[in-house]
Every structure is written in C-alpha cells, then in structure tokens.
Amino acid sequence: MSKTKIPNLPDLSDLLDYDHTVAGHAGTMTTADGSMFIKPCTQAEIDFYQSAYSDPAHADFKEIMPDFWGTLSLVDPLELSSVEDGVPGPVASPEAKKELEASVTGQPPADSHQENGKWVQNKSKKIKTDQSVVLNNSGSGFASPNFLDVKLGVRLWADDAPAEKKRRFDDITSKTTHGPLGFRIAGMKVWRGSTMKSELDQNDYKVYDKDYGRTYVNTDNVLENFRKFIFNKAAGIDDDLARAVVTAFLHDLRNVERVLSSEESRMYSASLLFVFEGDGDKLREAIAQNNAAVDSIVAAEAKVEAEGEKPGRTTSRVDSGIELIEEDRMTIHVPDHGSLSDDDDDDDDVELPRVFTLKLIDFAHAQWTPGQGPDENALKGVRSLIKIFEEMEKEE
C-alpha cells in the first residue's frame, strides 16, 4: 500500500516544463526536484481522482492510480482542493499565472472543439482549462527511466462524444491493435534505445511518438515492440535482467486485472504507464537494494508465521506477497500492490532507488457505473498485455 506523504504544493512560478511526456496533451509541468507532475485537466478528471481517494470502496483502485496530491487553480490561486482538508493554497504571482495559462490555452475541452456545429480535432493537444491536477511524478527517482504509454480499449470514445469524433476513433480502432488486442502503444521512450547516435535525442533517448503505434505496430510485430522497451543490451540490460523486469510488470498487470474486474467503472482512452530504470547498471543496483529491503520484511513475517508453516513448499511461490522464483534466475521481489520503489517503506530516512512502476492514468472520460459490471473494454487490453508479458517471460 502506498504511504507517500502529501507534500507542500508548489507556487506556480516554481514550475518547469515536463520533458518526459510520451503521449497525451501538452502543457504538463513539474517541480524543480521532479517529484510532482502537474497536468492541465478537466473537472471530470479531478472529480474521478477525488472520488477514488475519498471513497474506501475504491481503495484498491486508488493504489493503481498515481498518488493524487491536489489541484492547482489558475483562476483563483488561493482556491486549492487537496486529498486532505485544510491544506493552504499557494499564492501565485500574476506573471506566473499568465505563463501557466498560456501553456494550456488552446482548443476547448479535452481534445476537440466545435466549428459551425461540426466537431474538429484538436491537433495542438492542449486543453483550455483553469485547473491542473497535481500527481506524484512516476518518472522521479530513476536515473534514466524508460517510459511506455499503452492506451486501453477497443472503444475509445465516451457516450457524450460528437458523432464525427466517434467515427474518427472507430477508424483508429479498425486500423490499429485497438481492434484485435484492445490497446495501442501510444508512445515510448527508451534510454540508449539504439546503437545509432543519430536516432537518439539530446538525452540519449530513442523516442517513439504517437504515430508509431498507429502506423508501424500491428499484431504481427507487437511482441517485438514490447521487447524493444525492455530488452536493451545497448543500455546494459541483458536478457536475464530484462526478464526480471518483465516478471515484475506481469505481477502488477495481474493486479490491475484483479482490481478492474472487481470494480464497476467505465474508462475511455485511459492508459497504463510503464516506467522502469533504463540504465542496466543502475537497474541492477536498484534491484539489489530493493530486494534486500523486501527480504528483511519477509524474514520478519516468516519469524512470526514459522510455527504454522507446512513443510514441502516449493522454491517457486508467493509468500506474503513476495514473488520468489528459482534461485538461479534474477528476480525482483514485489510486495502486493506494487514495489518498495513506489515509496512503500515506512522509514522516512530510507530512500530506495526505484526499479519500476505501473500506473493507470488519464481519466478525462472515466466514471463509476454501479450495477453495470466491470469495464470489459479496458480489461480486454489488460488481458492482452498479460499474454504478451507471459510470452516475454517464457523466452530463453
């Protein structure tokens, strides 16, 4: 369970442009230390975060979302809603407010506007809004994080979408992996993802933009494209190390399936954001430190449960939420509902390097739907991802 403390929210003048966005709308920002992710959003998305964090019935769902720390208002800087009541709002200078307003102005809400009664696509990917949601930055705490945004669903439009938007999104579904698999690679950044310097950006990332998943990824090569994200010898990630990452993500994907299967909700164009340490040397160090921390917890629990333990248990098991596999293979020990690198440790003096994280994101078109059953539209994509990661895990 995530136990991250809610930090003091920043003054708008202290925010910087966020440079790791791989898909979605422009205008995202971060703090100088990189700990926060500030995303311009609609009231509907804020409402969904607040409902998930305030209603105990959605406790498990909350755990697969990014940590929600509050909202920043661009209209009245003194008006700030947070997870905790009574948190004072930051006082922003008029100049700072204008700067952030400029970063998010564009076409009307979400991703479209009306022109003479006709829906027109918003190619700028900017949202006209006076609010931003403040989240824990999934990319913070890594040396060189790799990012993969996977958009979920066969159907991508919400009930209230204009007819033209529905037709356009249905066309995307029919021409991409959304149709057969229920997801699409919406964007990807891989540190040292190529041996050709010309293919890397100034920070040594190979970037796959939103058009890559639409144009080049299909059912025949989708597995190979996921391998590009994780199996990367150019960055020092050999096959054994990569499979450890695959197994860790697979653990969390199964948890996402469990949570969505137990909830009654509908999400359209939501995504799963995969992040892990892309520097092989740093990744090995982070795994070693995290495994040691997890093992200390296991040892303490084992001491308590020793008298009730039955003999004859295999070396491949799940014990107190920790995944243990054969000893001759590298593994990442993962507690239930996430890794210690997601700030699960209780000791504020201990800061473990992050190994990986998997979060469900983008809730502009999400709502709770009591009585309508699980979101099978999103679940199709999750289950397809599980099969792909199972295939990668089996590879020798």
MISEKE-414332 format. One line per 4 residues: number of its first residue (from 1); for each residue x, y, z of C-alpha. Coordinates in Angstrom, 2 decimals, always signed. Layout:
BEGIN
NUM = X Y Z | ...;
end
This chain:
BEGIN
1 = +0.00 +0.00 +0.00 | +1.29 +3.45 -0.87 | +2.16 +5.55 +2.15 | +3.60 +8.58 +0.42;
5 = +3.06 +11.72 +2.45 | +1.35 +14.64 +0.75 | +3.98 +17.34 +0.20 | +3.51 +21.07 +0.21;
9 = +2.17 +22.08 -3.18 | +4.29 +24.49 -5.21 | +3.87 +28.09 -6.22 | +3.02 +28.30 -9.90;
13 = +6.14 +30.37 -10.51 | +8.30 +27.42 -9.46 | +7.03 +25.03 -12.13 | +9.06 +23.83 -15.11;
17 = +8.09 +22.20 -18.40 | +7.93 +18.40 -18.14 | +10.15 +16.77 -20.77 | +9.23 +13.09 -20.43;
21 = +5.68 +13.15 -21.80 | +5.31 +10.31 -24.33 | +1.61 +10.72 -25.18 | -1.36 +12.90 -24.37;
25 = -1.89 +16.61 -24.01 | +0.76 +19.31 -23.95 | +1.24 +21.80 -21.12 | +2.37 +19.33 -18.44;
29 = +4.79 +20.68 -15.85 | +6.93 +19.53 -12.93 | +8.73 +20.92 -9.91 | +12.45 +21.67 -9.76;
33 = +13.13 +18.40 -7.90 | +10.99 +16.43 -10.37 | +8.80 +14.92 -7.65 | +5.49 +16.31 -8.92;
37 = +3.63 +16.01 -12.20 | +1.23 +18.87 -12.92 | -1.25 +18.11 -15.66 | -3.88 +20.51 -17.05;
41 = -7.18 +18.66 -16.89 | -10.94 +18.93 -16.88 | -13.15 +18.98 -13.79 | -14.32 +15.47 -14.67;
45 = -10.81 +14.07 -14.21 | -10.38 +15.89 -10.90 | -13.73 +14.53 -9.72 | -12.67 +10.98 -10.58;
49 = -9.40 +11.29 -8.64 | -11.17 +12.80 -5.64 | -13.84 +10.11 -5.61 | -11.26 +7.32 -5.79;
53 = -9.28 +8.85 -2.93 | -12.26 +9.69 -0.71 | -14.35 +6.52 -1.01 | -12.98 +3.44 +0.83;
57 = -14.87 +1.27 -1.66 | -12.27 +2.26 -4.27 | -9.21 +1.69 -2.07 | -7.70 -0.93 -4.39;
61 = -8.38 +1.20 -7.47 | -6.62 +4.12 -5.80 | -3.49 +2.01 -5.43 | -3.13 +1.53 -9.19;
65 = -3.51 +5.27 -9.84 | -0.71 +7.83 -9.43 | -0.57 +9.41 -5.97 | -3.00 +12.33 -6.07;
69 = -1.83 +15.38 -4.13 | -4.41 +18.01 -5.03 | -5.16 +20.60 -7.67 | -3.78 +23.96 -8.71;
73 = -6.25 +26.58 -9.82 | -5.19 +29.15 -12.39 | -8.16 +31.45 -11.78 | -8.07 +31.86 -8.02;
77 = -4.62 +30.87 -6.68 | -5.99 +30.77 -3.14 | -8.52 +28.11 -4.03 | -6.87 +24.71 -3.78;
81 = -8.50 +21.32 -3.24 | -6.41 +18.53 -1.80 | -6.66 +14.99 -0.54 | -6.58 +16.43 +2.98;
85 = -8.94 +19.23 +4.03 | -7.40 +22.45 +5.22 | -4.25 +22.41 +3.10 | -3.46 +26.06 +2.29;
89 = -3.15 +27.08 -1.34 | -0.06 +28.63 -2.89 | -0.02 +32.31 -3.73 | +0.97 +32.76 -7.35;
93 = +2.19 +35.95 -8.97 | +0.14 +37.35 -11.89 | +3.11 +36.70 -14.17 | +3.27 +33.04 -13.14;
97 = -0.44 +32.61 -13.64 | -0.26 +34.10 -17.13 | +2.67 +31.83 -18.00 | +0.84 +28.66 -16.99;
101 = -2.41 +29.83 -18.57 | -0.50 +30.31 -21.82 | +0.82 +26.77 -21.61 | -2.65 +25.24 -21.51;
105 = -4.79 +27.53 -23.64 | -5.85 +26.11 -26.95 | -8.94 +24.38 -28.22 | -11.97 +23.88 -25.95;
109 = -12.27 +20.94 -23.56 | -10.44 +17.64 -23.89 | -9.42 +17.07 -27.48 | -11.97 +18.81 -29.68;
113 = -13.87 +21.97 -30.47 | -16.92 +22.96 -32.43 | -16.68 +24.83 -35.72 | -20.06 +25.74 -37.21;
117 = -21.60 +22.85 -35.32 | -19.05 +20.30 -36.56 | -16.51 +18.51 -34.39 | -12.91 +19.42 -35.29;
121 = -9.91 +17.51 -33.99 | -7.62 +19.45 -31.65 | -4.22 +18.88 -33.21 | -2.45 +21.06 -30.63;
125 = -3.21 +18.54 -27.85 | -3.69 +21.45 -25.43 | -6.67 +21.77 -23.12 | -8.41 +25.03 -22.37;
129 = -8.79 +24.81 -18.62 | -8.17 +26.76 -15.46 | -7.24 +23.72 -13.39 | -4.39 +21.25 -13.09;
133 = -4.17 +18.01 -11.17 | -1.05 +17.52 -9.03 | +0.29 +13.96 -9.02 | +3.35 +12.07 -7.89;
137 = +5.72 +12.04 -10.87 | +6.02 +8.41 -11.99 | +9.38 +9.21 -13.58 | +11.04 +10.62 -10.47;
141 = +13.61 +8.64 -8.50 | +15.11 +6.95 -11.56 | +18.50 +7.67 -13.12 | +17.39 +7.12 -16.74;
145 = +13.75 +5.99 -16.78 | +12.19 +4.22 -19.75 | +8.55 +5.14 -20.47 | +5.78 +3.26 -22.26;
149 = +2.24 +4.63 -22.58 | -0.33 +2.00 -23.60 | -3.81 +3.30 -24.39 | -6.54 +0.84 -23.40;
153 = -9.79 -0.17 -25.03 | -11.44 -1.21 -28.25 | -13.94 +1.62 -28.00 | -12.13 +4.92 -27.40;
157 = -14.98 +7.42 -27.16 | -17.27 +8.32 -24.29 | -21.06 +8.35 -24.56 | -21.22 +12.13 -24.97;
161 = -18.68 +12.31 -27.81 | -19.81 +14.01 -31.06 | -20.71 +11.66 -33.91 | -17.74 +12.76 -36.01;
165 = -15.35 +12.04 -33.14 | -16.88 +8.59 -32.70 | -16.36 +7.84 -36.39 | -12.75 +9.01 -36.29;
169 = -11.92 +7.00 -33.19 | -13.64 +3.91 -34.58 | -11.45 +4.31 -37.66 | -8.35 +4.36 -35.43;
173 = -9.58 +1.19 -33.72 | -10.14 -0.60 -37.03 | -6.66 +0.25 -38.32 | -4.60 -0.40 -35.19;
177 = -4.12 -3.01 -32.47 | -7.04 -1.46 -30.56 | -9.38 -3.71 -32.53 | -7.85 -7.17 -32.07;
181 = -5.95 -6.56 -28.81 | -7.80 -3.78 -27.00 | -4.77 -1.50 -26.69 | -2.29 +0.58 -28.67;
185 = +1.26 +1.73 -27.97 | +0.63 +5.48 -27.63 | +4.25 +6.49 -27.05 | +7.59 +5.14 -25.85;
189 = +10.98 +6.47 -24.72 | +13.92 +4.08 -24.36 | +17.25 +5.20 -22.94 | +20.02 +4.27 -25.39;
193 = +17.34 +2.50 -27.40 | +19.55 +2.46 -30.47 | +23.23 +1.95 -31.24 | +22.95 +4.73 -33.83;
197 = +23.63 +8.11 -32.24 | +21.56 +9.85 -34.91 | +18.43 +8.05 -33.66 | +18.83 +9.36 -30.09;
201 = +17.78 +12.72 -28.69 | +19.99 +15.04 -26.64 | +19.40 +12.89 -23.54 | +20.26 +9.63 -25.32;
205 = +16.64 +8.53 -25.66 | +15.08 +6.89 -28.68 | +11.58 +8.33 -28.88 | +8.60 +6.56 -30.44;
209 = +5.80 +9.11 -30.83 | +2.04 +8.56 -31.00 | +2.15 +7.93 -34.75 | +4.49 +4.96 -34.31;
213 = +1.85 +2.84 -32.60 | -0.74 +3.81 -35.18 | +1.41 +3.27 -38.25 | +4.05 +0.63 -37.55;
217 = +2.75 -1.61 -34.76 | +0.44 -4.49 -35.68 | -0.47 -7.92 -34.35 | +2.49 -9.48 -36.14;
221 = +5.17 -7.27 -34.56 | +3.57 -6.07 -31.33 | +5.58 -8.52 -29.20 | +8.84 -7.34 -30.75;
225 = +7.94 -3.74 -29.99 | +7.44 -4.54 -26.31 | +10.81 -6.26 -26.36 | +12.35 -3.01 -27.64;
229 = +11.11 -1.32 -24.49 | +12.69 -3.78 -22.03 | +15.34 -5.96 -23.72 | +18.11 -3.46 -24.42;
233 = +21.71 -4.68 -24.36 | +22.90 -1.28 -25.62 | +21.91 +0.11 -22.21 | +23.40 -2.81 -20.27;
237 = +20.12 -4.71 -19.86 | +20.83 -8.32 -20.77 | +18.16 -10.98 -21.22 | +18.24 -12.16 -17.60;
241 = +17.86 -8.63 -16.27 | +15.12 -7.86 -18.79 | +13.12 -10.96 -17.83 | +13.24 -9.86 -14.20;
245 = +11.63 -6.58 -15.25 | +9.06 -8.46 -17.35 | +8.12 -10.64 -14.38 | +7.73 -7.60 -12.13;
249 = +5.47 -5.85 -14.63 | +3.50 -9.07 -15.10 | +2.88 -9.21 -11.36 | +1.42 -5.70 -11.41;
253 = -0.56 -6.28 -14.61 | -2.33 -9.20 -12.95 | -3.12 -6.94 -10.03 | -4.58 -4.32 -12.42;
257 = -6.76 -7.06 -13.93 | -7.90 -8.10 -10.45 | -8.79 -4.53 -9.47 | -10.65 -3.66 -12.68;
261 = -12.53 -6.97 -12.54 | -13.77 -6.10 -9.05 | -14.86 -2.53 -9.90 | -17.83 -1.21 -11.84;
265 = -16.46 +1.64 -13.90 | -16.04 +2.86 -17.46 | -12.89 +4.49 -18.83 | -12.36 +5.63 -22.39;
269 = -8.86 +6.43 -23.67 | -7.27 +5.71 -20.30 | -3.70 +4.37 -20.38 | -1.29 +2.19 -18.50;
273 = +2.05 +3.92 -17.93 | +5.02 +1.56 -17.62 | +8.24 +3.04 -16.18 | +11.46 +1.29 -15.18;
277 = +15.13 +2.10 -14.75 | +16.64 +2.06 -18.24 | +20.31 +2.11 -17.22 | +21.35 -1.53 -16.77;
281 = +23.99 -0.84 -14.11 | +21.65 +1.39 -12.11 | +18.87 -1.15 -12.53 | +20.96 -3.95 -11.02;
285 = +21.90 -1.74 -8.09 | +18.28 -0.72 -7.51 | +17.05 -4.33 -7.64 | +19.69 -5.43 -5.13;
289 = +18.77 -2.68 -2.67 | +15.03 -3.18 -3.05 | +15.28 -6.96 -2.76 | +17.30 -6.61 +0.44;
293 = +14.64 -4.33 +1.90 | +11.81 -6.67 +0.89 | +13.68 -9.72 +2.19 | +14.04 -8.09 +5.59;
297 = +10.25 -7.77 +5.72 | +9.83 -11.39 +4.64 | +12.24 -12.54 +7.34 | +10.27 -10.69 +10.00;
301 = +6.97 -12.15 +8.78 | +8.45 -15.64 +8.50 | +9.60 -15.48 +12.09 | +6.04 -14.80 +13.21;
305 = +4.50 -17.47 +10.98 | +7.21 -20.12 +11.37 | +5.23 -22.34 +13.70 | +2.33 -22.62 +11.25;
309 = +4.41 -23.18 +8.12 | +3.94 -26.53 +6.45 | +6.92 -28.47 +5.03 | +7.40 -29.34 +1.41;
313 = +6.80 -25.92 -0.12 | +8.49 -25.33 -3.47 | +11.05 -22.65 -4.28 | +8.58 -21.08 -6.71;
317 = +5.87 -19.49 -4.63 | +4.20 -16.31 -3.48 | +4.95 -15.70 +0.18 | +3.41 -12.68 +1.93;
321 = +3.03 -11.02 -1.44 | +6.70 -11.51 -2.35 | +7.36 -13.33 -5.59 | +10.12 -15.92 -5.21;
325 = +11.34 -17.87 -8.23 | +14.15 -20.37 -8.76 | +17.40 -19.13 -7.23 | +19.48 -19.29 -10.42;
329 = +17.42 -16.58 -12.07 | +17.40 -12.87 -11.25 | +14.10 -11.69 -9.77 | +12.57 -8.53 -8.42;
333 = +10.82 -9.17 -5.11 | +7.48 -7.39 -5.33 | +5.11 -6.80 -2.39 | +1.38 -6.97 -3.07;
337 = +0.01 -3.92 -4.92 | +3.37 -2.53 -6.04 | +7.06 -2.39 -5.28 | +9.00 -0.82 -2.46;
341 = +10.30 +1.61 -5.02 | +6.79 +3.12 -5.02 | +7.52 +4.60 -1.58 | +6.18 +1.68 +0.44;
345 = +8.86 +1.89 +3.11 | +7.86 +3.35 +6.46 | +11.26 +4.80 +7.30 | +11.43 +8.38 +6.05;
349 = +15.22 +8.26 +6.29 | +15.47 +5.42 +3.77 | +15.14 +6.37 +0.12 | +15.44 +3.34 -2.11;
353 = +16.24 +3.80 -5.80 | +13.23 +3.00 -7.91 | +13.11 -0.15 -10.04 | +9.78 +0.04 -11.86;
357 = +6.25 +1.31 -11.59 | +2.97 +0.65 -13.41 | +0.08 +3.09 -13.07 | -3.32 +3.59 -14.65;
361 = -3.57 +7.18 -15.94 | -5.74 +9.63 -17.92 | -9.26 +9.79 -16.50 | -10.83 +12.60 -18.53;
365 = -13.54 +10.16 -19.62 | -13.85 +7.92 -16.56 | -16.75 +7.33 -14.19 | -18.08 +4.83 -11.69;
369 = -21.00 +2.82 -13.08 | -22.72 +0.88 -10.26 | -24.74 -2.06 -11.48 | -23.11 -2.22 -14.93;
373 = -20.36 -4.71 -14.15 | -16.60 -4.50 -14.82 | -15.07 -2.45 -17.61 | -14.57 -5.22 -20.16;
377 = -13.49 -2.67 -22.77 | -10.39 -1.76 -20.75 | -9.94 -5.29 -19.43 | -9.52 -6.68 -22.94;
381 = -6.39 -4.58 -23.33 | -5.07 -5.54 -19.91 | -5.54 -9.25 -20.61 | -3.82 -8.93 -23.98;
385 = -0.90 -7.24 -22.24 | -0.72 -10.06 -19.71 | -0.44 -12.59 -22.55 | +2.33 -10.57 -24.21;
389 = +4.32 -10.28 -20.99 | +3.82 -14.00 -20.33 | +5.33 -14.69 -23.75 | +8.33 -12.47 -22.99;
393 = +8.79 -14.13 -19.61 | +9.00 -17.57 -21.26 | +11.64 -16.54 -23.79 | +15.06 -18.12 -23.32;
end
